[in-house]
Amino acid sequence: MNNLFLGILMMAVAAAGCAPRYVSSPPQTILNVTLPESSVTGYVVVISIDGLRPDAIGERETPFLFRMMQTGSYSLAATTIMPSNTLPSHTSMLTGEGPERHHVRWNNVPAAKFDTVEVPTIFGVARAGGYRTAAFFSKAKFHTLQRAGTLDYSQAPGGWFGKWPSLRTVADVERYLNHERPNLLFVHLSDPDTAGHAYGWMTDEYHFAVAVADDAVSRLLAAADAAYGAGNYSVIVSADHGGHGKGHGTDDPRDITIPWIAWGKGIRPDHLSTVSIRTMDTASTVLGLLGLAEPTDWLGTPVVEAFTPRAAAPATTPAARLEPR
């Protein structure tokens, strides 16, 4: 574990010398959007924990994520796409489409076809509806999703293989939420994937990285409480892929099975054990929560089983009371 901690610090130092890439869009004329009648919430936070296997989540190992599961809706049997790699999977997560439609099958920057993702993203749909959007990516390879005109603000490491640990990303989000209130906020955390490739999935070092990510989620939602007001926003936590050995990308169940947790405003407590959830459904669920219609050709489907009927919506437990570490 000490070796992993040292590795995280070294990675943070290395990233500091890599100029970040910022992409933002001119302010919209609509400053205060009127929520659609079908909306569940006006604010959605999506957190993707890179490489998180469902069986790495536990009451002692990840107390914050575990508590979110107990007070929200969740599945530990959701699935990602093939190839089960970071960029193709995140593109499906954020576009509601499979690789056969978004055509992103590469996963490393030198092999990337720049600016070829032409299908709509949740950021573009939300911003077209008058919502404000922001994204914090922890890997340089997300450049294809940093589209001007769809994101009011976004950032990612620069260079070819730039990568930031959760400590850096979360601190940036905290500073941003001190003065901004995006209706749709996406945050990518990279630590479990980094540890999995270096030491192996489900090793002690991997579990330590998962614990770091759990603490990062705790900090993120504490910042969201301060920005939006406790109980005034919805959250989806998921992953792009799992892993086994020191890799992923195959159709092995350990690679394609991912966690999916919905929590917060308009979400009811439920173990979605009979609901089939795919990573494309995250995009559709986000738009459903915001009351926006998804593109008609999307493969994703909103996970409405997680929603509480608006007339019977109970008060939401503040994130600050979810016993963060």
C-alpha angles and dihedrals in degrees: 000000000000089000091054092048089051089049092053091051091048090050091051091052092048092049091052089068092052111085110237120240114232124190121181138160133227113270115271122240089234104080101166112034119206108232115239114248089243093057120116094195141357095225130051127181116196116194120189117193105201113232097359113159116206092230090060090068115092143148093257100029098048108013095170097050089043091054090049089055092051093052099035141038119282149165128199091191103061116132137221130209134267124287087046094210133127104258100038091045095047090047089056091045091054101036104038089232136110125236090265087067105031093037095213106139099140122093108186127070100235089056093047123119099221120232096356099125100104102161116101119269127211087251093058094045092047094047091048086056091056097261124134117239137197136175133192112196121189096200131060093226092077092081092113090062094047094088121169110233093034102062125053086200136001139162139187137163114278129228127053101294103015115157134178127202121232091259090065097040096047093048089053092050091049091053092047094051090053088077109011134064109195115188090216119035123179121192125184120200118194108185103101092050091049092052093044093056093044101042108008134266115287093016121131089259091051092051089050090054090049089053089052089053091048090055089047091056089051090054093045093054092045087056090046090052089055094045103041103019125258111290093012101104141048128232135204119191119188143135137240096227144333124230147208132211103355098319151043138193099108133102091254108133089237088061101042102037113093138172121251121193127176118189141161136035114022094005122120126209110258142135101231092209095146097042119096108220125187127188090250088063091068091069092049092046092053092054090044091054090050092047094244127139115241122227108280095238097052117125092211123098125202112251092232090166086078094055125098115221105258094233091057100036110144125213112277122237109248114247088236088066095053089092099252115197 
